[in-house]
Amino acid sequence: MNIYRKTVAAFLLLAGCSLVNAHDFSATVDGQKLFFNIKSKTNKTVEVTYNGSISDKKNSEVKGVVEIPAKVKHNNVVYSVVSIGAKSFSGAGKLEGVMIPSTIKSIGGFAFEGCTSLSKIIFPGSEIRFGEGVFFKCTSIKDITFGSDWKAIDLSRFRWSDSLTAIIIPAKIEKIQGLKSLKNLKSVSVDVNNSRFSSYNGVLYNKNGKTLYGCPRSFNGNLKIKDGTEVISPGALIDCYNIALVDFPSTIKSFSFRETSRMALLETIIFRGNEPVITAYNGNDGKFVLQVANGDVKIVVQNNSKKDYKSALIKEAGEFSESTDTNSTPYIVKADQLPKENNIIGVKNFSKYN
């Protein structure tokens, strides 16, 4: 009976809490009314939160550009603003920009969900912990300033944006995730002082340029791969549908036959190397395979290499893997997904394509 009474009491307490306001106090900052929860009276810290109760949350009415304060005063006590709570600005359809101070250490889940006019975000220098879906359905984000001291960036947090076409990677970033989640991204720039990454013509490479990590999905036009590049990471090019020309340098040593498989607009592939590169495997046998979306694509090589390229080019359908690893997935390549031998064109030099 005691256990039953305790359970009922706990349930009634929770039910009663659902009617309590989410915020402890509000304050007007630069003409905008913001709501706060006290996290610690001892440490004098608060978090930004939403208006209303848990059961009757009101959409945020902030608009324009909002600068989150680093400190806020309530009842003659000055508090540090250390976090942006879950759903704090949810549904703020007129919010256009947000500036986040260095005191903020975390942003809660869905804090900015449905902020469809939000276009500019300025993060603090220090790193931030993110909850789930912080920018869910924020379709207008196009200008992001990442923190100068950040070590990692997960770009998939901004995948709902239709407007994010360019990003700048700060100097201290050591890890980048979610590059391919940005469907309208056209270019990537990297701070020259970054020790892990570099960029060339809007494409992401490692620092010395020997490995091409990723081409933005909406990269448009001719892709000239940097001289000195040796390896193209699997999947780095495969979903770049708007490329018309790919220019491989003579230094290239490794790339997958599948990289050009979805480029419906691809018209020309240039190979500056004297010998064909192994791009696929049939068992343990290395092959020169090019899977293409356009069977009429032209392959440009040097005159003295034309014979070797014609001989090596796979012209018949088959099953190929990207490596000799037994766990590597085999792919069936159909005859109409292979370029024609007669499409290999020899040139005296590549001056026309420089």
C-alpha positions in Angstrom: 0.0 0.0 0.0 2.9 2.4 0.8 4.5 1.7 -2.5 1.1 2.4 -4.3 0.7 5.7 -2.4 4.2 6.7 -3.3 3.7 5.9 -7.0 0.4 7.9 -7.1 2.1 10.8 -5.3 5.0 10.8 -7.8 2.5 10.7 -10.7 0.6 13.6 -9.3 3.8 15.6 -8.7 4.9 15.0 -12.3 1.4 16.0 -13.6 1.6 19.1 -11.5 5.0 20.0 -12.9 3.6 19.9 -16.5 1.6 23.0 -15.7 4.6 24.9 -14.4 6.2 27.6 -16.6 9.4 26.5 -18.2 11.1 29.8 -17.3 12.0 31.3 -14.0 12.2 34.9 -15.3 12.3 36.9 -18.4 14.4 39.9 -19.5 14.3 42.3 -22.3 17.6 42.4 -24.2 18.1 44.9 -27.1 14.3 45.1 -27.4 13.8 41.3 -27.5 12.1 39.5 -24.7 14.1 36.4 -23.7 13.3 33.7 -21.1 15.6 32.1 -18.6 15.9 29.2 -16.2 18.2 29.4 -13.2 20.6 26.4 -13.4 22.5 27.1 -10.2 22.0 29.9 -7.7 25.3 29.0 -6.1 27.2 29.4 -9.3 24.9 32.1 -10.6 24.2 30.4 -14.0 21.2 30.4 -16.2 20.1 28.9 -19.5 17.9 30.5 -22.2 14.6 28.7 -22.4 11.1 29.1 -23.9 7.9 30.9 -22.9 4.9 29.0 -21.5 4.6 25.6 -19.9 5.6 22.2 -20.8 2.1 21.4 -21.9 1.4 24.8 -23.5 4.7 26.0 -25.1 4.4 29.3 -27.0 6.4 29.9 -30.2 9.2 32.3 -29.7 8.4 35.9 -30.8 11.9 37.0 -31.3 12.7 38.5 -34.7 15.5 39.9 -36.7 19.0 39.4 -35.3 19.3 38.3 -31.7 22.5 38.6 -29.7 22.3 36.1 -26.8 23.6 38.0 -23.7 26.7 36.6 -21.8 25.2 37.9 -18.6 21.7 38.8 -17.4 20.5 40.5 -14.2 17.5 39.3 -12.1 16.5 40.5 -8.6 19.8 42.3 -8.4 21.8 39.1 -9.1 24.0 38.9 -12.2 23.9 35.5 -13.8 26.1 34.0 -16.5 24.2 32.6 -19.5 25.8 29.2 -20.0 23.4 27.3 -22.3 20.5 27.5 -24.7 17.9 25.1 -23.6 15.8 22.6 -25.6 13.3 24.3 -27.9 14.2 27.7 -26.7 13.6 29.4 -30.1 11.4 26.8 -31.6 9.0 28.2 -34.2 10.6 31.6 -34.3 9.7 32.2 -37.9 11.0 35.8 -37.9 14.4 35.1 -36.4 17.0 36.0 -39.0 20.3 35.8 -37.2 21.7 34.7 -33.9 25.0 35.7 -32.2 26.1 33.3 -29.4 28.5 34.5 -26.7 31.6 32.6 -25.4 29.8 31.8 -22.1 27.5 29.3 -23.9 28.7 25.7 -23.5 25.7 23.8 -24.9 22.6 24.1 -27.1 19.7 21.8 -26.3 17.7 19.6 -28.7 15.6 21.3 -31.3 16.5 24.7 -29.9 16.0 26.5 -33.2 13.7 24.0 -35.0 11.4 25.6 -37.6 13.3 28.9 -37.6 12.7 29.1 -41.4 14.1 32.7 -41.7 17.3 32.0 -39.8 20.1 32.8 -42.2 23.1 33.8 -40.2 24.7 32.1 -37.1 27.8 33.3 -35.3 29.2 30.7 -32.9 31.6 31.5 -30.0 35.3 30.7 -30.3 35.1 27.9 -27.7 33.5 24.5 -28.6 29.8 23.8 -27.9 27.9 20.6 -27.1 24.9 20.1 -29.4 21.6 18.3 -28.7 19.6 16.5 -31.3 18.0 18.4 -34.2 19.2 21.8 -33.0 18.6 23.4 -36.5 15.8 21.0 -37.6 13.9 22.5 -40.6 16.0 25.6 -40.7 15.9 26.0 -44.4 17.5 29.4 -44.9 20.9 29.1 -43.2 23.5 30.4 -45.5 26.2 32.2 -43.4 27.9 30.4 -40.6 30.9 31.5 -38.5 32.4 28.6 -36.7 34.4 28.9 -33.5 38.1 29.7 -33.9 39.0 27.1 -31.3 36.8 24.3 -32.5 38.5 21.0 -33.1 35.6 19.3 -34.9 32.6 20.2 -37.1 29.6 18.1 -37.9 28.0 19.7 -40.9 25.0 17.4 -40.9 23.5 19.7 -38.2 22.7 22.1 -41.1 21.4 19.5 -43.6 17.9 21.0 -43.8 19.3 24.3 -45.3 18.5 25.0 -49.0 20.7 28.1 -48.9 24.1 26.9 -47.5 26.3 27.1 -50.6 29.7 27.9 -49.0 31.6 27.2 -45.8 34.9 28.2 -44.3 36.8 25.8 -42.1 38.7 27.4 -39.2 42.4 26.8 -38.5 42.1 24.4 -35.5 39.6 22.0 -37.0 40.9 18.4 -36.9 37.8 16.5 -37.9 35.0 17.2 -40.4 31.8 15.2 -40.6 28.7 15.5 -42.8 30.2 17.3 -45.8 28.0 15.3 -48.1 24.8 16.0 -46.1 24.7 19.6 -47.5 22.9 19.1 -50.7 23.4 22.7 -52.1 27.0 23.2 -51.0 29.1 24.4 -53.9 32.5 25.2 -52.3 34.7 24.7 -49.2 37.4 27.0 -48.1 40.0 26.2 -45.4 42.0 28.6 -43.3 45.6 28.4 -44.6 46.8 27.8 -41.0 44.9 24.6 -40.7 47.3 21.6 -40.1 44.9 18.9 -41.3 43.0 20.2 -44.3 43.3 22.4 -47.4 41.1 23.4 -50.2 41.6 23.9 -53.9 39.0 25.4 -56.2 36.3 24.8 -53.6 37.2 21.1 -53.0 38.4 19.6 -49.7 41.9 18.0 -49.5 44.3 16.9 -46.8 47.0 19.4 -45.9 49.5 18.4 -48.5 46.9 17.9 -51.2 47.8 14.3 -51.9 44.3 13.1 -50.9 41.0 14.5 -52.1 38.6 14.1 -49.3 35.4 15.5 -50.7 33.8 17.5 -53.5 30.7 19.5 -52.5 27.6 18.0 -53.9 26.5 21.0 -55.9 29.9 21.7 -57.3 29.2 23.0 -60.8 31.2 22.9 -64.1 34.8 21.6 -64.6 36.6 19.8 -61.8 40.4 20.1 -62.1 41.9 17.9 -59.5 45.0 19.5 -57.9 48.4 18.6 -59.3 50.1 16.2 -56.8 46.9 14.5 -55.8 47.5 10.7 -55.5 44.3 9.3 -53.9 40.6 10.2 -54.1 38.7 9.0 -51.1 35.9 6.6 -51.9 32.7 8.5 -52.5 34.4 11.9 -52.8 33.0 12.6 -56.2 30.1 10.1 -56.7 27.2 12.4 -55.8 28.5 15.5 -57.6 25.9 15.5 -60.4 26.7 18.8 -62.0 30.2 18.2 -63.1 30.8 18.5 -66.9 34.6 17.7 -66.9 37.0 15.8 -64.6 40.7 16.4 -65.0 42.9 13.8 -63.4 46.6 14.9 -62.8 49.5 12.6 -63.8 50.1 12.0 -60.1 46.8 10.1 -59.5 47.4 6.6 -58.2 44.0 5.5 -56.8 40.3 6.2 -57.3 37.2 4.1 -57.5 35.5 3.3 -60.8 32.2 4.4 -59.3 33.2 8.0 -58.7 31.8 9.0 -62.2 28.8 6.7 -62.2 26.2 9.3 -61.4 27.5 12.3 -63.3 24.8 12.6 -65.9 26.2 15.9 -67.2 29.7 14.6 -67.6 31.1 15.1 -71.1 34.9 14.8 -70.7 37.4 12.9 -68.6 41.1 13.9 -68.9 43.9 11.6 -67.9 47.3 13.3 -67.8 49.1 10.2 -66.7 51.0 8.0 -69.2 49.4 4.8 -68.0 45.9 3.8 -67.0 45.2 3.6 -63.3 43.6 0.5 -61.6 40.2 1.6 -60.5 38.5 -1.8 -59.8 39.1 -5.4 -59.1 37.7 -8.7 -60.4 38.8 -11.0 -57.7 42.4 -10.1 -57.2 42.9 -8.8 -60.8 43.2 -5.0 -61.1 41.2 -3.4 -63.9 40.8 0.0 -65.6 37.0 0.4 -65.3 35.0 3.6 -65.7 31.4 3.4 -64.7 29.6 6.4 -66.3 26.1 7.8 -66.5 26.8 9.1 -70.0 28.2 6.4 -72.4 29.2 9.1 -74.9 31.7 10.7 -72.5 35.0 11.5 -74.1 38.3 10.3 -72.6 41.2 12.5 -73.4 44.8 11.2 -73.1 48.2 11.9 -74.6 48.8 10.5 -78.1 51.6 8.2 -77.0 49.3 6.7 -74.3 46.2 6.3 -76.4 46.9 2.6 -77.4 47.5 1.6 -73.8 44.3 3.3 -72.6 42.2 1.6 -75.3 43.7 -1.8 -74.5 43.2 -1.5 -70.7 39.7 0.0 -70.8 37.0 -2.5 -69.8 34.3 -2.6 -72.4 32.2 -5.6 -71.3 29.7 -5.8 -68.5 30.9 -7.4 -65.3 31.0 -7.5 -61.6 33.7 -5.4 -60.0 34.8 -4.4 -56.5 36.6 -1.3 -55.2 39.3 -3.3 -53.5 40.7 -6.8 -53.0 39.3 -6.9 -49.5 36.9 -9.8 -49.1 34.4 -7.5 -47.4 34.4 -5.1 -50.3 30.9 -4.9 -51.9 30.9 -6.2 -55.6 28.9 -4.0 -58.1 27.4 -5.1 -61.4 28.4 -2.7 -64.2 26.2 -2.9 -67.3 27.5 -2.5 -70.8 25.7 0.8 -71.3 27.5 2.2 -68.2 30.8 1.8 -69.8 32.5 4.4 -72.2 33.1 3.3 -75.7 36.6 2.6 -76.9 36.3 5.0 -79.8 35.6 7.8 -77.4 39.2 7.8 -76.3 40.9 10.8 -77.9 44.6 11.4 -78.1 46.1 14.9 -78.0 49.6 16.2 -78.4 49.4 18.2 -75.2 46.7 19.4 -72.8 47.0 23.1 -73.5 43.4 23.3 -74.6 42.3 22.2 -71.1 44.7 24.2 -69.0 
